[in-house]
Amino acid sequence: VGEVAFVWSSVLDPTFRARAVDEMFRERFNSRLIKDDHLRKQVEKALEYRERIDEVIYASREGMMQEHLRDTSRDITRWLENVFRLARRIDSYEADEVIRQDRQAVDPAIDNLKKRLATEDDPTVQRQISQAIAQRQIQRDNLLKLENVMEQAQFQLESTITAIATVYSQMMILGARDVASGRARRLQQEIAGQVQALQDVVQTLDEVYQARTDTLGLNTVQTP
């Protein structure tokens, strides 16, 4: 009976519940899957903020305010899912040797083809070389687009971590004071906007990769 009472009291204990949820999230969003140190630390920082946010929620008084905070926590979970997905995609891109080699090779290849075209007399060969140049230029444009999208994704990821930190400080205020629930709703709306912005970035990456083969290993990414 004593053991059952201990287990039941542990389940009811807010600290125990918070730790159980945190362990589940760290298993679901396994930062060790990310090879790049900087990206891995960003994901770990996001997980840490989420854990602290849950601590604030469980420590707050029961009632309408806590319900609003819990709704906000669910939105932050969606936020964290996109943080993890985005970090995995950036990590795959940075580790891809084929993309790196293509970026290094495409401009010299175009220059060489243009030199050959300038000295070629046969019309058929000229036409083939011109087609090869056009294809290489398309490849270069796509690589530049991919690079730009990845840079935007990195900035968005950094901005998101800062935004999560700001939300944590705001939730500490909400959890510590008996403030009007309207403030909690406004915070929830702000978070929903951030979630959508990050989701748009993830969808943009998906569109960029749509016509590609699995060069970046995205088909093997275990998205939550």
N, C-alpha and C positions, 0 to 999 in steps of 0.2 A: 504493500500500500504506500509505504514511504517513497519507493522508487517511482511509482506512478504519479504521486503528488509532485515529486521533483520534476519529472518530465513535463507535467501539465503546467507547472508554474514557470518552467523555462519557456514553453511555447507562448505563454501569456506575457512574458517579460519583453518589453520593447527593445532592449538592448540585444537580447538573444535573437529576436525576429530580424532586427536590422542586420546583424552579423550573418544570419542565414541567407538573407537576400543578397548581401554583398558578395558572399562566396559564390552564389549562383551566377551573379553577373560577371564576376571575374572568370568563371569557367566558360560562360557564354561568349564573352568578349575577351578572348585570350590574347593579351598583348604580346606574348612570346611568339605568336605567329608572324609578327611584323619584324623584319630584319633590320630596317633602318633605326638607329638609336634614337634620333630626334623624333621620328614619327611614333615610335613605341612609347617614349616618355610623354608625348602629347596624349595618347590614348590612356596611359596610366593616370595622368593628371585629370582627365575627364572622369575616369572611374572614381578617383579620390573625391572629386567634388560631388559626384552623385552620392557616394557613401555619406559624406558630411551633410548633404541635403536631407537624406533619409533620417539621419540622427536628429536633425532639427525637427522634422515632422513627428517622429516618435516621441520627442521630448515636449512637444507642444500640448496644450490642453485639449481634451476631448471637446468636440462640438463642431460647429459649422466651419470655423477657421481651419481646423485640422482636415476636414473633408476637402476644402479648397486646396490645401497644401498637398494632399494626396493626389488630387487630380493633376496638379502641377507636376508632381513626381512622375506620373505616367507619361506626360508630355516629354519630360526630360529623358525618359527611357527611350522614346522614339528618337529623340535628338541624339542620344548616345549610339543608337544603332547606326545612324547615318555617319556619325563621326568614325565609327569602326569601319564601315564599308568604304568610306572615302580614304581613310588611312591605308587600308589594304590595297586599294587601287593605285594610289600614289606609290606605295612600296613596290608593287609589282612592276610599275613603269620604270622606276629608278633602278631596279635590279635586272631589267631586260637587256641582255647583251645584243640581241638582234636590232633593237631600236637604236641603241648606241652606235653600232656599226653602220647602220643605214644613215644616220645623221652625219657621220664622219665621211661617208663615201659618196653621198648623192651629189654634192657640188663638184668635186673633182670629176665624177663621171659625166656630168653635164658639160663641163669644160672640155674634156677629152672628145666627147661626141661632136661638139661644135668645131673643134679643130679638124676632125676627120671630115666633117661636112664641107669645110672651107677648101679642102684639097681634093675632094671627090668629084670625078667628072661624070660618072655613070648616073643617069637620071633615076634608075630603079634603086640603086644603092642610096642615092641622095634622099629619096622618099623614105626608105627604111630608116635611115639615120634620123631624119626629121621626126618620124613617128617615135623613135626611141627617145629623142630629146623631150618630146611632148610628154611621154609617159614618165620620164624622170622628173620633169617639172611638176607634174601632178603629185608624184611621190614626195617631192620636197615641200610642196604646199601642205600636204596632209601631215607631214612630220612637224612642220612649223605650227600648224593648227593644234596638233596634239600637245606640243610643248607649251603653247600658250594656255591651253585648257588646264594642263597640269599645274602651271604657275598660278593660275586663278584658283585652282582647287587647294593648293598649299596655303595661299593667303586666306581663303575661306575657312580652312581648318584652324589656322591660328586665330582668326577672328572669333570662331565659334568657341574655342577654349576660353578666350577672354570673356565672352558673353556668359558662359556657364559660371565662371568665377563671379561675375556681377550678379547673376541670379542667386548664387549661394549667399552673398552678403545681403541681398534683399530679403531672402527667405528667413535669414537669421533675425532680421528686424520684425518680419511678420510673425514668426514663431515666438518671439520674446514679448510682443505687445498685443494687447487686445484691440487691434486696429479694425477698421471697417472691412467687411468682406469684399467690398468693391475694389480695394487695392489689390487683393489677392487675385480677383478676376482680371484686372488689368495686367498683372504680371503674367498670368496664364495666357492672355492674348499675345503679349510680347513674345513669349516663348514659342507659341504656335507659329508666329511669323518667322522666327529664327529657324524653327524646324522645317518650314516650307522652303526657306531660302537654301538651306543645306540640301534638302531633297532635290531641288532644282539643279544644283551643281552635280549631284550624283547621277541624275537623269541625263545631264549633258554628257558626262563621261560615258554613260551607257550608249548614247547615240554615236559618239565618236568611235567606240569599239564595235558598233553593230555590224559594220561591213568587213571587219577584220577577222582573221582566223584567231585561234586562241594563243597568239604570240605572247600575250601578257599573263597567261595562266588564269584568266578571269573565270573560266568555266569551272575551275577547280577551287575557286574561293568559296569558303563556307560562310556565306552571308547569313546573319541571324534571321 
